[in-house]
Structure formats: structure tokens, C-alpha cells
Amino acid sequence: MAVVYDICRWIGVITGYPFRWIVFKTKFYYENEKAKRKVKGGALIISNHFNTFDFVHNVFVFFPRKLYVVASEHAFKNFIIRLGMKFWGGIKADRTTKSTKFIFESIRELKKGHLVQIFPEGHNTDDGNIQSFYPSYILIALKANVPIVPLIMDGHYGLFKRVHQMIGEPIYLSEYVREGKVTKGEIERLNEIVHAKALKLREEIDLRIQAHKNKRGGKKN
């Protein structure tokens, strides 16, 4: 059955490319422009969250690799949508029951060398600013022993628009852990470090956009 899901995913992405070039026209920036790299092995992808388009957009970013995604219970509300989530590797985070099952499912996929996408804000943002992060993703990355890769964007979707996306350097939490045992306080501290990095990358997007405009004499990029 997994093979059938993967075939459907490939068909969906390939046939969706024309739509991508219209709605998801993208300008990529890298935190380290001299060290552009593809994400290899298992990695936890974190992004700020505007709407459903965020995940759809990121599917194309990592194609042909499969991008699993942690999504709320709303993305599994009926049979048709649940089937679609099967194709795209959906992992349900049920906020109504506060189940932690999604944590273990994410760890399992990451240990297999897969990519898992999570939106640490836990909800869409109306003003485009990055809100506080729920720290569950920290526990996932630590337990799976994988890097966190920030994918920060400005959500500028639409006809005749361009999405600007900053791909950050992988964050290896092992480099920041101070305590042998992963305590709640340590998880909160690591969460603050990653959140600060996300805010910095969001600011960097605006700086890069402005620098590009200045280089082109103020013309739109």
C-alpha cells in the first residue's frame, strides 16, 4: 500500500508543478550562501506558519524526497482528506485529546532517515510575525538525534507575487545541551535558542530583499 501512496504523491507533485510556478514562485536565500547544501538523512524541518500553502510549498522544495508533516486534527476530519494525508505522509497532532502520539510517530520516521515537517507555532499567524514556539519539536529532534533545519518564509503567495524563503543552517541541539538529562527547563532553553534563530532568519529575509532591490535600483524582485 505504501508503494501506491508514493506513486500518487509523485503524480500529485509532478502534475502540480505548473500551479507551483504560478502561485509559489519562489526566491530562495540561504543563511550561508557559500555553503548551499541539500538536506541529507533524517532532519526535522521547522517553518513559520501562514496557511495550508506552507506545507504544499515545502513539498516542492524537497522533492523528490518525501516530506512527512505534523498536522492538526482538522487535516484528518473526513475520509477523503485523511486519504490525501496518507499520500503526503500526514502525522496527526490531535489538540483536542492532547495526545503525544505524534511525537513518537515523528521520531520513528526520522530514525528511518526521513524528513518531517512541523510548525512549532501550532497555528496560523494572521500578521505574518513569528509567534512563540511550542517545545515538543525539541524533544522530537533530541530523541531522534537529528538536526533541525529552519525554513522561514514571508508567505507572499499569489498571482504575480513571489515567496521569499530563507533556508537556515542545520541546528544540532547536541551542541547546545548543557545537562546530561533532558529536563523540562533544558527543553525550554533550547526552544528559546531555536526561536531566536527563526526570528533572526525572518529579519534576514527582509534585509536580503532590500539589498536586492537596491542592487536593481529599487525595482521589484
Beta strands, then each sheet from edge to edge (+ up, - down):
strand 1: 26-30
strand 2: 43-47
strand 3: 67-72
strand 4: 90-93
strand 5: 115-118
strand 6: 148-153
strand 7: 163-167
sheet 1: 1+ 7+ 6- 2- 5- 3- 4-
end
